[in-house]
Amino acid sequence: MQRIFLAFLMCLSVVLPATAQAWWQDDWHYRKQMSVDTTPQGAAINEALGRTALLVRLHTGNFTFDGVKEDGSDLRFVAADDKTVLNHQVESFDALMGMALVWVDVPRVEGGQRQDIWMYYGNPKAPSTSNGQLTFEPNYTALYHFDGATGTPAKDTTAYGNTAQSATGASIDGVIGRALQFSGQPLLLPASPSLQHNAGSAFTFSAWLRLDQANGEQLVLARREGTQNLLVGLSQGLPFVEIDGQRALSTQALNPGQWQHLALTAEGNKVSLYVNGRETTSLAVAMPAFNSVMAIGADLPLAADMPASAYQPFAGAIDELRLSKVARPAAQLLADANAQGAESKLLAYGVDEEQSGYGFGSLGFLLNAVPLDAWVIIAVLVLMMFQSWFIMLRKNRMVSRVTSANEAFREQFAKVGTRLEMFADDQDLARRLQDSSLWRLYLVAVKEIRTRREQGADTSSVSAATIEAIRCSMDGVRTRENQALSSKLSTLSNAIAGGPYIGLLGTVLGIMVVFLGTAMAGDVNINAIAPGMAAALLATAMGLFVAIPALFGYNRLITRNKEVSADMRVFVDEFITRLAEMHGESQFSESAHRRGNHTNAHVPA
């Protein structure tokens, strides 16, 4: 049985993988592996994306927030070479609620590959290096996270500083952190040099939209310069682009109440419209020149002497609004739509490691994700496990000692012959056989014979009643020996029956916490819930880990106990038979004959 326990301990040691040797800087105590996955198992992107700002969503399902600073200012992102530091911007970080959004600048994202990056954390003295101007490449001329408070103008993240001219709408929960809920008034972007557009030059507009009502023709973007105009909007929920009166209508509508990605690209004599990263329509015209204010969410304010706009304001919310002075490739727009949404597969989250060189590994990652209530269940199971293992080891050693001592007694008893009492006074033999249950049966039988002799009975001729009395005394000792052998086995039985149920309780509680945390984080993809689900299942696995060894140990002990009990039963019969043979054969036979006749007299003919 000791070999079985050694095998279990070896299995535990295999679970913990080794840690990579390279470490960026010793001041950071922890790091987390992440993989940009463009393979078919991930985001399924075959084309290279080039420089890309990836969204890292951290929540309790993939990160424990242990050891990191409360504001996330000690976060650092390093390339796979453990040397190249990547720029990043912390959009939001709440360690108490267990949610964070961070943009990471990856210099080049390859197509159809997995490439690793590392997130380092755990340095209390580290200053904040979050910088959106460095994280997003300079072809972005305006970028709005809408992470400001209600009533404050939307702030531009880029270095161009194109902060909105006025505040409008309310700040609400968006697809990425906060979003702007429009209420009929446009968000006016300044007529700055960086937002100036030359005729025929490249341009990209992209944003996440949540349409509340798909009625009428609503404007999402409006820019006018004399008789020239650029309009992007929705006609009965269908996106459209209109340039100087020429319109192209998308074949794919936006579903009310859902966050969907809308993008417009212009290059040369082609303007294309994208919904969720897929081109849905295009217009064979060149973009006109603009040096005017741009309106988001409604038409531009018109002069008092001009007729009212034929377009309705956008009824819904907008998040992650981006303007570029280049035409973004279709692959990049698709990556944005896939990577920024709540069900992103572009970024896979790996295990956490500690700077000391001891990796958390898969098991450690699960342990870090286990909620507190499940830990209570696991603690109970650990106590049950050690208790059952201790009982199994102790009982196994006890039965081994009894079996070995019984074999030694058998060798000595084979020499008794007709002298049944020859070993009763051998003190050396008594010390050697103190663990033998057969020795104790032998001693009680000899004691019964000697007690009757001391009381004046003639032991040379023992009656059948006396022999039965001696048998009863030996049976009493045998019963107590069986009770000693089976003591504590009920604890093993409880571990076998109760361990899996207790573990299942921990799993149910853990899954409830996982679903609650996922709902609060608003992230329902498999990468979000898989770590928490696996951690919850750890309680059931622990329950089985308690029950399975206990089951094998219990069955083994029961089998060995039955063997010892059978030896005692055989010895009692053998001793009583010899006693009857040597001291009471005639009387015993006569008594047995009388009992037989008495029985036959009552049998009906």
C-alpha positions as CSV (number, residue, x, y, z in Angstrom):
1,M,0.0,0.0,0.0
2,Q,3.0,2.3,0.6
3,R,3.8,2.0,-3.1
4,I,0.3,3.3,-4.0
5,F,0.8,6.4,-2.0
6,L,4.2,7.0,-3.5
7,A,2.6,6.7,-7.0
8,F,0.1,9.4,-6.0
9,L,2.8,11.7,-4.8
10,M,4.8,11.2,-8.0
11,C,1.6,12.2,-10.0
12,L,1.4,15.4,-8.1
13,S,5.0,16.3,-8.8
14,V,4.4,15.8,-12.5
15,V,1.5,18.3,-12.6
16,L,3.8,21.3,-11.8
17,P,5.7,22.3,-15.0
18,A,9.0,24.0,-15.0
19,T,9.4,27.7,-15.3
20,A,11.2,29.4,-18.2
21,Q,14.7,30.6,-17.1
22,A,14.7,34.1,-18.7
23,W,13.3,36.9,-16.7
24,W,13.1,40.5,-17.8
25,Q,13.9,42.4,-14.5
26,D,14.2,41.1,-11.0
27,D,12.2,44.0,-9.5
28,W,9.1,42.5,-11.0
29,H,8.0,39.4,-8.9
30,Y,5.4,37.9,-11.3
31,R,4.6,37.6,-14.9
32,K,1.8,36.2,-17.0
33,Q,2.1,34.6,-20.4
34,M,-0.2,35.7,-23.2
35,S,-0.4,34.5,-26.8
36,V,-1.5,36.4,-29.9
37,D,-3.3,33.6,-31.8
38,T,-4.1,34.1,-35.5
39,T,-4.3,30.4,-36.2
40,P,-7.6,28.7,-37.2
41,Q,-8.0,27.7,-33.5
42,G,-7.8,31.4,-32.5
43,A,-8.8,34.4,-34.6
44,A,-8.3,32.6,-37.9
45,I,-6.4,35.5,-39.6
46,N,-4.1,34.5,-42.4
47,E,-2.7,38.0,-43.3
48,A,-0.1,39.8,-41.4
49,L,-1.6,42.8,-39.5
50,G,1.6,44.7,-38.9
51,R,1.7,47.1,-35.9
52,T,-1.5,46.6,-33.8
53,A,-2.7,47.8,-30.5
54,L,-4.3,44.7,-28.9
55,L,-6.9,44.9,-26.1
56,V,-6.1,42.9,-23.0
57,R,-9.2,42.1,-20.9
58,L,-8.3,41.1,-17.4
59,H,-10.9,39.7,-15.1
60,T,-11.2,37.1,-12.3
61,G,-11.6,34.3,-14.9
62,N,-8.0,34.8,-16.3
63,F,-6.2,36.9,-13.6
64,T,-6.2,36.8,-9.8
65,F,-5.2,40.5,-9.3
66,D,-2.9,39.3,-6.5
67,G,0.4,41.1,-6.2
68,V,-0.4,43.8,-8.7
69,K,-0.8,47.5,-7.6
70,E,-4.3,48.7,-7.2
71,D,-4.1,51.1,-10.2
72,G,-2.1,48.7,-12.4
73,S,0.7,51.2,-12.7
74,D,3.3,48.4,-12.3
75,L,2.1,46.5,-15.4
76,R,4.8,46.0,-18.1
77,F,4.5,44.2,-21.3
78,V,7.5,42.5,-22.8
79,A,8.0,40.6,-26.1
80,A,8.9,36.9,-26.2
81,D,12.6,37.7,-26.2
82,D,12.2,39.0,-22.6
83,K,14.0,42.2,-23.6
84,T,11.7,44.3,-25.8
85,V,9.3,46.4,-23.7
86,L,6.0,47.1,-25.5
87,N,4.1,50.4,-25.1
88,H,0.7,50.1,-23.3
89,Q,-2.2,52.2,-22.1
90,V,-4.3,51.3,-19.1
91,E,-7.9,52.4,-20.1
92,S,-9.3,51.1,-16.8
93,F,-8.1,49.1,-13.8
94,D,-10.1,48.0,-10.8
95,A,-8.3,45.5,-8.7
96,L,-11.2,45.4,-6.1
97,M,-13.8,44.4,-8.7
98,G,-11.3,42.3,-10.6
99,M,-11.6,44.0,-14.0
100,A,-9.1,45.8,-16.2
101,L,-8.7,47.0,-19.8
102,V,-5.2,47.6,-21.2
103,W,-4.1,48.4,-24.8
104,V,-0.8,46.8,-25.8
105,D,1.3,47.9,-28.8
106,V,2.5,44.8,-30.6
107,P,5.0,45.8,-33.3
108,R,4.0,43.1,-35.8
109,V,1.1,40.6,-35.6
110,E,1.8,37.7,-38.0
111,G,-1.0,35.8,-39.8
112,G,-1.7,32.1,-39.0
113,Q,0.8,32.0,-36.0
114,R,1.0,32.1,-32.3
115,Q,3.4,34.6,-30.8
116,D,3.9,35.1,-27.1
117,I,4.1,38.3,-25.0
118,W,4.6,38.6,-21.2
119,M,2.8,40.8,-18.8
120,Y,5.0,41.6,-15.8
121,Y,3.6,42.8,-12.5
122,G,4.3,42.9,-8.8
123,N,6.6,45.8,-8.3
124,P,5.3,48.3,-5.6
125,K,7.9,50.9,-6.5
126,A,7.2,50.9,-10.2
127,P,5.9,54.2,-11.7
128,S,3.1,54.3,-14.3
129,T,4.2,54.1,-17.9
130,S,0.8,54.0,-19.4
131,N,0.8,56.2,-22.5
132,G,-1.8,56.2,-25.3
133,Q,0.2,58.5,-27.5
134,L,2.9,55.9,-27.8
135,T,0.6,52.8,-27.8
136,F,-1.4,53.8,-30.9
137,E,0.7,54.4,-34.1
138,P,0.7,58.0,-35.4
139,N,-1.5,57.3,-38.4
140,Y,-4.4,57.5,-36.0
141,T,-5.4,61.2,-36.0
142,A,-8.1,60.9,-33.4
143,L,-9.1,58.1,-31.0
144,Y,-11.7,58.2,-28.3
145,H,-12.2,55.6,-25.5
146,F,-15.0,57.7,-24.0
147,D,-13.6,56.8,-20.5
148,G,-14.3,60.3,-19.1
149,A,-17.1,61.2,-16.8
150,T,-20.5,62.4,-18.0
151,G,-20.4,66.1,-18.8
152,T,-16.8,66.3,-19.9
153,P,-15.7,66.6,-23.5
154,A,-14.4,63.3,-25.1
155,K,-10.6,63.2,-24.9
156,D,-8.4,62.2,-27.8
157,T,-5.9,59.5,-26.9
158,T,-3.5,60.3,-29.7
159,A,-0.7,62.9,-29.7
160,Y,-2.8,65.2,-31.9
161,G,-5.0,66.2,-29.0
162,N,-8.3,66.5,-30.9
163,T,-10.4,66.7,-27.9
164,A,-14.1,67.2,-28.7
165,Q,-15.3,70.8,-28.7
166,S,-18.2,70.2,-26.3
167,A,-19.6,67.6,-24.0
168,T,-22.7,65.6,-25.1
169,G,-24.5,62.5,-24.0
170,A,-24.1,60.3,-21.0
171,S,-21.3,57.9,-20.1
172,I,-22.6,54.3,-20.0
173,D,-21.1,50.8,-20.0
174,G,-19.8,50.0,-23.4
175,V,-18.3,47.1,-25.3
176,I,-14.9,48.2,-24.1
177,G,-15.1,50.0,-20.7
178,R,-17.3,53.1,-21.1
179,A,-19.3,54.4,-24.0
180,L,-21.1,57.6,-25.0
181,Q,-24.9,57.5,-25.1
182,F,-26.2,60.0,-27.6
183,S,-29.3,62.1,-26.9
184,G,-29.9,64.1,-30.1
185,Q,-26.9,66.4,-30.0
186,P,-23.8,65.9,-32.1
187,L,-20.3,65.3,-30.8
188,L,-18.3,68.0,-32.6
189,L,-14.7,67.2,-33.5
190,P,-12.4,70.3,-34.2
191,A,-11.3,71.4,-37.6
192,S,-7.7,70.9,-36.7
193,P,-4.8,70.4,-39.2
194,S,-4.5,66.7,-38.3
195,L,-8.2,66.1,-39.2
196,Q,-7.9,68.1,-42.5
197,H,-8.6,65.9,-45.5
198,N,-7.2,66.5,-49.0
199,A,-9.2,65.4,-52.0
200,G,-8.7,61.8,-53.0
201,S,-6.4,61.1,-50.0
202,A,-6.9,58.0,-47.7
203,F,-9.2,58.0,-44.7
204,T,-10.6,55.5,-42.2
205,F,-13.5,55.8,-39.7
206,S,-14.3,53.0,-37.3
207,A,-16.5,52.7,-34.2
208,W,-18.6,50.3,-32.2
209,L,-22.3,51.1,-32.4
210,R,-25.3,49.9,-30.3
211,L,-28.4,50.9,-32.1
212,D,-31.4,51.5,-29.9
213,Q,-34.1,51.9,-32.7
214,A,-33.8,51.2,-36.4
215,N,-36.3,53.9,-37.5
216,G,-35.8,56.4,-40.3
217,E,-32.4,57.7,-41.5
218,Q,-30.0,58.4,-38.7
219,L,-26.6,60.0,-39.0
220,V,-23.5,58.5,-37.4
221,L,-20.9,60.9,-39.1
222,A,-21.5,64.1,-41.0
223,R,-18.9,66.4,-42.6
224,R,-19.8,69.2,-45.0
225,E,-17.7,71.7,-46.9
226,G,-19.7,74.0,-49.2
227,T,-21.5,71.7,-51.6
228,Q,-19.4,68.7,-50.7
229,N,-20.5,66.3,-48.0
230,L,-19.6,63.0,-46.4
231,L,-22.4,61.2,-44.6
232,V,-22.3,57.8,-42.8
233,G,-25.5,56.7,-41.3
234,L,-28.3,54.1,-41.0
235,S,-31.4,53.7,-43.2
236,Q,-33.9,51.6,-41.3
237,G,-30.9,49.9,-39.6
238,L,-28.9,49.4,-42.9
239,P,-25.6,51.3,-42.8
240,F,-25.0,53.6,-45.8
241,V,-22.3,56.0,-47.0
242,E,-23.2,59.0,-49.1
243,I,-20.7,61.3,-50.8
244,D,-22.0,64.3,-52.7
245,G,-25.4,62.8,-53.2
246,Q,-24.1,59.3,-54.3
247,R,-25.1,56.6,-51.8
248,A,-24.1,53.0,-51.3
249,L,-26.4,50.9,-48.9
250,S,-25.0,48.0,-47.0
251,T,-26.6,44.5,-47.4
252,Q,-26.2,43.8,-43.7
253,A,-28.2,45.6,-41.1
254,L,-27.3,46.4,-37.5
255,N,-29.3,44.6,-34.9
256,P,-30.8,46.9,-32.3
257,G,-29.5,46.3,-28.8
258,Q,-26.3,44.7,-29.9
259,W,-22.8,46.1,-30.1
260,Q,-21.5,45.9,-33.7
261,H,-18.4,47.2,-35.5
262,L,-18.8,49.7,-38.3
263,A,-15.9,51.0,-40.4
264,L,-15.4,53.2,-43.5
265,T,-12.2,53.3,-45.6
266,A,-11.4,55.6,-48.5
267,E,-8.5,55.2,-50.9
268,G,-8.2,56.5,-54.4
269,N,-11.5,56.3,-56.2
270,K,-13.0,53.7,-53.8
271,V,-14.9,54.1,-50.6
272,S,-15.8,50.9,-48.7
273,L,-18.2,50.2,-45.9
274,Y,-17.5,47.3,-43.4
275,V,-19.8,45.7,-40.8
276,N,-18.1,43.5,-38.2
277,G,-14.9,43.5,-40.2
278,R,-16.6,42.4,-43.5
279,E,-17.0,44.6,-46.5
280,T,-20.7,45.0,-47.3
281,T,-20.8,47.8,-49.9
282,S,-18.6,50.2,-51.7
283,L,-18.8,53.5,-53.7
284,A,-16.6,54.2,-56.8
285,V,-15.8,57.9,-55.9
286,A,-13.0,59.8,-54.4
287,M,-13.2,61.5,-51.1
288,P,-13.6,65.3,-51.4
289,A,-11.4,67.8,-49.5
290,F,-12.5,68.8,-46.0
291,N,-11.2,71.4,-43.5
292,S,-14.3,71.7,-41.4
293,V,-15.8,70.5,-38.2
294,M,-16.9,66.9,-38.1
295,A,-20.1,65.8,-36.3
296,I,-20.6,62.4,-34.7
297,G,-24.1,61.1,-33.8
298,A,-26.1,63.8,-35.6
299,D,-26.0,66.3,-38.4
300,L,-24.0,69.5,-38.2
301,P,-25.8,72.5,-36.8
302,L,-27.2,74.5,-39.7
303,A,-27.7,78.2,-40.0
304,A,-31.0,79.7,-38.9
305,D,-32.0,80.6,-42.5
306,M,-31.4,77.1,-43.8
307,P,-34.0,74.3,-43.8
308,A,-33.8,71.7,-41.1
309,S,-31.8,68.5,-41.7
310,A,-33.6,65.6,-43.4
311,Y,-31.6,63.2,-41.2
312,Q,-32.4,62.1,-37.6
313,P,-29.8,62.0,-34.9
314,F,-28.3,58.6,-34.1
315,A,-30.4,56.8,-31.5
316,G,-27.9,54.6,-29.6
317,A,-24.4,54.5,-28.1
318,I,-20.9,54.7,-29.6
319,D,-17.7,53.3,-28.3
320,E,-14.0,53.3,-29.4
321,L,-14.3,55.9,-32.1
322,R,-11.2,56.0,-34.4
323,L,-10.1,58.2,-37.3
324,S,-7.1,57.5,-39.4
325,K,-5.3,59.3,-42.3
326,V,-4.6,56.0,-43.9
327,A,-6.9,53.3,-45.4
328,R,-6.8,50.5,-42.9
329,P,-6.5,47.0,-44.5
330,A,-9.5,44.7,-44.4
331,A,-7.6,42.2,-42.3
332,Q,-6.9,44.8,-39.6
333,L,-10.5,45.9,-39.5
334,L,-11.5,42.3,-39.1
335,A,-9.0,41.8,-36.4
336,D,-10.3,44.9,-34.6
337,A,-13.9,43.6,-34.8
338,N,-12.8,40.2,-33.5
339,A,-10.3,41.3,-30.9
340,Q,-12.1,44.2,-29.3
341,G,-15.4,42.4,-28.9
342,A,-16.5,40.5,-25.8
343,E,-15.8,37.1,-27.4
344,S,-12.3,37.6,-28.7
345,K,-10.2,34.7,-29.6
346,L,-7.2,36.7,-30.8
347,L,-5.5,36.8,-27.4
348,A,-5.1,33.6,-25.3
349,Y,-4.2,33.9,-21.6
350,G,-1.6,31.5,-20.1
351,V,-0.3,30.8,-16.7
352,D,1.3,33.1,-14.1
353,E,4.8,32.6,-12.9
354,E,6.7,33.8,-9.9
355,Q,10.1,35.6,-10.1
356,S,11.7,33.1,-7.6
357,G,11.8,30.5,-10.5
358,Y,8.9,28.4,-9.2
359,G,6.1,28.5,-11.7
360,F,2.5,28.5,-10.7
361,G,2.0,26.1,-13.6
362,S,-1.4,24.7,-14.6
363,L,-2.2,23.5,-11.1
364,G,-1.1,26.8,-9.6
365,F,-3.1,28.8,-12.1
366,L,-6.2,26.7,-11.1
367,L,-5.5,27.2,-7.4
368,N,-5.2,31.0,-7.9
369,A,-8.6,31.0,-9.7
370,V,-10.4,29.0,-6.9
371,P,-12.9,31.2,-5.0
372,L,-12.9,31.4,-1.2
373,D,-16.1,29.3,-0.7
374,A,-14.7,26.5,-2.8
375,W,-11.4,26.7,-0.8
376,V,-13.4,25.9,2.4
377,I,-14.7,22.7,0.7
378,I,-11.2,21.8,-0.5
379,A,-9.8,22.3,3.0
380,V,-12.4,19.9,4.4
381,L,-11.5,17.4,1.7
382,V,-7.8,17.7,2.4
383,L,-8.4,17.0,6.0
384,M,-10.4,13.9,5.0
385,M,-7.7,12.8,2.7
386,F,-4.9,12.9,5.3
387,Q,-7.2,11.3,7.9
388,S,-8.0,8.4,5.5
389,W,-4.4,8.0,4.4
390,F,-3.3,7.9,8.0
391,I,-5.9,5.3,8.9
392,M,-5.0,3.1,5.9
393,L,-1.3,3.2,6.7
394,R,-1.8,2.5,10.4
395,K,-4.3,-0.3,9.8
396,N,-2.2,-1.9,7.1
397,R,0.8,-2.0,9.4
398,M,-1.3,-3.4,12.2
399,V,-2.7,-6.2,10.0
400,S,0.8,-7.0,8.7
401,R,2.1,-7.3,12.3
402,V,-0.8,-9.6,13.2
403,T,-0.4,-11.8,10.1
404,S,3.3,-12.1,10.6
405,A,2.9,-13.0,14.4
406,N,0.1,-15.5,13.6
407,E,2.4,-17.3,11.1
408,A,5.1,-17.5,13.8
409,F,2.6,-18.8,16.3
410,R,1.4,-21.5,13.8
411,E,5.0,-22.7,13.6
412,Q,5.2,-23.1,17.4
413,F,1.7,-24.6,17.8
414,A,2.5,-27.3,15.3
415,K,4.9,-28.7,18.0
416,V,2.3,-28.9,20.8
417,G,0.9,-32.3,20.1
418,T,-0.9,-33.5,23.2
419,R,0.6,-30.9,25.5
420,L,-1.8,-28.0,24.9
421,E,-0.3,-25.9,27.8
422,M,3.4,-26.2,27.0
423,F,3.8,-22.6,25.7
424,A,1.6,-20.8,28.1
425,D,4.4,-19.8,30.5
426,D,7.1,-19.1,27.9
427,Q,7.8,-15.4,28.5
428,D,10.2,-15.0,25.6
429,L,7.6,-16.5,23.2
430,A,5.0,-14.2,24.7
431,R,7.1,-11.1,23.8
432,R,7.7,-12.4,20.3
433,L,4.0,-13.1,19.7
434,Q,2.4,-10.1,21.5
435,D,0.8,-9.0,18.2
436,S,-0.6,-12.4,17.4
437,S,-4.4,-12.8,17.7
438,L,-4.0,-16.6,17.7
439,W,-1.7,-16.3,20.7
440,R,-4.3,-14.3,22.6
441,L,-6.9,-17.0,21.7
442,Y,-4.5,-19.7,22.9
443,L,-3.9,-17.9,26.2
444,V,-7.5,-17.4,27.1
445,A,-8.2,-21.1,26.4
446,V,-5.3,-22.2,28.6
447,K,-6.4,-19.8,31.3
448,E,-9.9,-21.3,31.3
449,I,-8.5,-24.8,31.7
450,R,-6.2,-23.7,34.6
451,T,-8.9,-21.8,36.3
452,R,-11.1,-24.9,36.5
453,R,-8.1,-26.9,37.7
454,E,-7.4,-24.4,40.5
455,Q,-11.0,-24.6,41.5
456,G,-10.7,-28.4,42.0
457,A,-12.2,-29.7,38.8
458,D,-10.8,-32.8,37.2
459,T,-9.3,-31.4,34.0
460,S,-8.2,-34.9,32.8
461,S,-11.7,-35.5,31.9
462,V,-13.5,-32.3,30.6
463,S,-17.2,-32.4,30.0
464,A,-18.9,-31.3,26.9
465,A,-20.4,-28.3,28.7
466,T,-16.9,-27.2,29.8
467,I,-15.6,-27.5,26.3
468,E,-18.4,-25.4,25.0
469,A,-17.7,-22.8,27.7
470,I,-14.1,-22.7,26.6
471,R,-15.2,-22.2,23.0
472,C,-17.4,-19.4,24.1
473,S,-14.5,-17.7,25.8
474,M,-12.4,-18.0,22.7
475,D,-15.2,-16.8,20.6
476,G,-15.5,-13.7,22.8
477,V,-11.8,-12.9,22.3
478,R,-12.2,-13.6,18.6
479,T,-15.0,-11.1,18.4
480,R,-13.0,-8.4,20.1
481,E,-10.1,-9.1,17.8
482,N,-12.3,-8.7,14.8
483,Q,-13.6,-5.4,16.2
484,A,-10.1,-4.2,16.6
485,L,-9.3,-5.1,13.0
486,S,-12.4,-3.3,11.7
487,S,-12.1,-0.2,13.9
488,K,-11.8,3.1,12.0
489,L,-12.9,1.5,8.7
490,S,-16.1,3.5,9.0
491,T,-14.1,6.6,8.5
492,L,-12.8,5.2,5.2
493,S,-16.3,4.3,4.2
494,N,-17.4,8.0,4.9
495,A,-14.5,9.2,2.7
496,I,-15.6,6.9,-0.1
497,A,-19.2,7.9,0.0
498,G,-19.0,11.5,1.1
499,G,-15.8,12.8,-0.6
500,P,-17.3,13.1,-4.1
501,Y,-20.5,14.7,-2.8
502,I,-18.6,17.3,-0.8
503,G,-16.4,18.0,-3.9
504,L,-19.5,18.4,-6.0
505,L,-20.8,21.0,-3.6
506,G,-17.6,23.0,-4.0
507,T,-17.9,22.7,-7.8
508,V,-21.4,24.0,-7.8
509,L,-20.5,27.0,-5.6
510,G,-17.4,27.7,-7.7
511,I,-19.4,27.7,-11.0
512,M,-22.0,30.1,-9.4
513,V,-19.1,32.5,-8.6
514,V,-17.7,32.1,-12.1
515,F,-20.9,32.9,-13.9
516,L,-21.5,35.9,-11.6
517,G,-18.1,37.3,-12.2
518,T,-18.4,36.7,-15.9
519,A,-21.7,38.5,-16.0
520,M,-20.3,41.5,-14.1
521,A,-17.3,41.6,-16.4
522,G,-19.5,41.4,-19.5
523,D,-17.1,38.9,-21.1
524,V,-18.7,35.6,-22.0
525,N,-16.1,33.9,-24.3
526,I,-14.5,30.6,-23.6
527,N,-11.2,32.2,-22.5
528,A,-13.1,34.1,-19.8
529,I,-15.0,31.2,-18.2
530,A,-12.7,28.2,-18.9
531,P,-10.2,29.0,-16.1
532,G,-12.9,29.6,-13.5
533,M,-14.8,26.5,-14.6
534,A,-11.6,24.4,-14.4
535,A,-10.9,25.8,-10.9
536,A,-14.4,25.0,-9.8
537,L,-14.1,21.4,-11.1
538,L,-10.9,21.1,-8.9
539,A,-13.2,20.6,-5.9
540,T,-14.8,17.6,-7.5
541,A,-11.4,16.3,-8.6
542,M,-10.3,16.7,-5.0
543,G,-13.3,14.7,-3.8
544,L,-12.5,11.9,-6.1
545,F,-8.8,12.1,-5.1
546,V,-10.1,11.5,-1.5
547,A,-12.5,8.7,-2.4
548,I,-10.5,6.6,-4.9
549,P,-7.5,5.8,-2.7
550,A,-9.8,5.2,0.2
551,L,-11.8,2.8,-1.9
552,F,-8.8,0.7,-2.8
553,G,-7.4,0.9,0.7
554,Y,-10.7,-0.1,2.2
555,N,-11.1,-3.1,0.0
556,R,-7.6,-4.2,0.6
557,L,-8.0,-4.0,4.4
558,I,-11.3,-5.8,4.3
559,T,-9.7,-8.7,2.4
560,R,-6.8,-9.0,4.8
561,N,-9.1,-8.7,7.8
562,K,-11.2,-11.6,6.5
563,E,-8.0,-13.7,6.1
564,V,-7.0,-13.0,9.8
565,S,-10.6,-13.7,10.9
566,A,-10.6,-17.0,9.0
567,D,-7.3,-18.0,10.7
568,M,-8.8,-17.3,14.1
569,R,-11.9,-19.3,13.3
570,V,-9.9,-22.3,12.1
571,F,-7.6,-22.1,15.2
572,V,-10.6,-22.1,17.6
573,D,-12.0,-25.2,15.9
574,E,-8.6,-26.9,15.9
575,F,-7.9,-26.1,19.6
576,I,-11.4,-27.2,20.7
577,T,-11.1,-30.4,18.7
578,R,-7.7,-31.2,20.3
579,L,-9.1,-30.4,23.7
580,A,-12.0,-32.8,23.2
581,E,-9.6,-35.4,21.9
582,M,-7.2,-35.3,24.8
583,H,-9.4,-34.5,27.8
584,G,-13.1,-35.2,27.0
585,E,-13.5,-37.3,24.0
586,S,-15.8,-39.9,25.5
587,Q,-17.9,-37.4,27.4
588,F,-18.0,-35.1,24.4
589,S,-19.1,-37.9,22.0
590,E,-21.7,-39.2,24.5
591,S,-23.1,-35.7,24.9
592,A,-23.2,-35.2,21.2
593,H,-24.9,-38.6,20.8
594,R,-27.5,-37.6,23.3
595,R,-28.1,-34.3,21.6
596,G,-28.5,-36.2,18.3
597,N,-31.1,-38.6,19.8
598,H,-33.0,-35.8,21.4
599,T,-33.2,-34.0,18.1
600,N,-34.3,-37.2,16.3
601,A,-37.0,-37.8,18.8
602,H,-38.7,-34.6,17.8
603,V,-38.5,-35.2,14.1
604,P,-41.9,-36.3,12.7
605,A,-42.1,-39.7,11.0
